Amino acid sequence: MMRSLFSAISGLRAHQTWMDVIGNNIANVNTTGFKEGRVRFTDVLYQLIHGAGAPGNNLGGINPEQIGLGASIAAIDTIQTQGALQMTGKPTDLAIQGDGFFIVQDASGNKFYTRDGAFGTDANGDLVNPATGMHVLDASGNTINIPNTIVSFTIDQQGNIVGVDANGNQQQIAQIGLATFANPAGLSKVGQNLFAETPNSGTANAGAPGTNGRGLIASGYLEMSNVDLAQEFTNMILAQRGFQANARTITTSDEMLQELVNLRR
């Protein structure tokens, strides 16, 4: 009975973690470029009561007798599926159709990766993420600057930024870079819609959009969250019922222990 108590406690903890992940997914249902999390459970150590026995003379084999000791979290995966595109009409709002991440750089030179393409230009004409101030990098790893002589510009599917000056002359300004990873699910979420490289994600393979498996750029669009609310609410019900069932196991085990204590009366 004591084993059942501790097994149920492990189940409570696992289902509470699942609910935490579900809550975060639902909270970010309208977060640009957000990628949902998924929880996977695993069973834990088994106590061996009786070992297996091989068949012998006039006697069949014996299966092992084991008692499980609960559940735990096997992994919390990041699901890197494509989110729906939402039209904004703003030229510096960019979405990726396919694989890849925009590359941004902070003031210390640290690089991060994001699917959130809500970009803009600052007072210096640099292409930045206005929420963080991080610079957007081009295909060569350099910051992107729109000269003040440019009166308008467009961004095509290959990420080419073509500007038009006051005389109507066109000029190639830069090409937005994208990075792909051998294992994008191995990236670490660091907040502000940013991912960081980890040993299990592999190193960033940066280059031009539309090359070597990288996606294309859609100007005037943003990628929405890939959270499926119907699935999340279904998972919420499952998590709640799993939590209730484990709580009921604790209650029942307590009642059995109480009966044992009452035997002395």
QUIRA-V511491 format. One record per residue. SS is DSSP state (H for helix, E for strand, C for the rest). PHI is phi in whole degrees, 0 to 359 (* if undefined). Layout:
BEGIN
SS:PHI, SS:PHI
END
This chain:
BEGIN
C:*, H:294, H:298, H:297, H:297, H:289, H:297, H:295, H:298, H:297, H:294, H:299, H:297, H:296, H:288, H:293, H:297, H:301, H:294, H:299, H:293, H:300, H:300, H:293, H:299, H:294, H:299, C:255, C:296, C:248, C:277, C:300, C:72, C:289, C:244, C:291, E:259, E:224, E:261, E:237, E:264, E:215, E:282, C:247, C:304, E:251, E:271, E:275, E:272, E:211, C:285, C:285, E:234, C:281, C:300, E:229, C:294, C:59, E:215, C:283, C:288, E:241, C:281, C:291, E:249, E:224, E:241, E:287, C:243, C:117, E:231, E:212, E:276, E:280, E:194, E:242, E:273, E:259, C:272, C:265, C:277, C:290, C:269, C:292, E:264, E:242, E:283, C:242, C:83, C:275, C:301, C:272, E:278, E:234, E:233, E:258, E:261, C:119, C:275, C:124, E:222, E:292, E:251, E:235, E:226, C:273, C:295, C:270, C:89, C:284, E:261, E:229, E:227, E:209, C:259, C:276, C:258, E:281, C:257, E:195, E:252, C:266, C:296, C:271, C:87, E:282, E:278, E:222, C:271, C:298, C:286, C:243, C:79, C:287, E:280, E:275, E:260, E:272, C:295, C:261, C:88, C:256, E:291, C:248, E:235, C:264, C:301, C:289, C:279, E:273, E:265, E:202, E:207, E:231, E:233, C:268, C:295, C:274, C:81, E:287, E:261, E:247, E:257, E:235, E:271, C:296, C:269, C:86, C:276, E:265, E:210, E:282, E:266, E:193, E:230, E:296, E:264, E:232, E:237, E:242, C:226, C:298, C:225, H:298, H:293, H:275, C:292, E:259, E:284, E:240, E:90, C:57, C:64, E:249, E:242, E:239, C:292, C:230, C:301, C:266, C:276, C:84, C:279, C:292, E:253, E:270, E:176, E:278, C:301, C:81, C:236, C:52, C:84, C:282, C:285, E:257, E:261, E:245, E:278, C:86, E:226, E:232, E:275, C:277, C:298, C:265, C:289, C:261, H:298, H:299, H:293, H:294, H:290, H:295, H:297, H:297, H:296, H:297, H:295, H:295, H:292, H:297, H:296, H:297, H:296, H:292, H:296, H:294, H:299, H:297, H:298, H:294, H:297, H:295, H:295, H:294, H:296, H:296, H:297, H:295, H:297, H:289, C:297, C:288, C:288
END
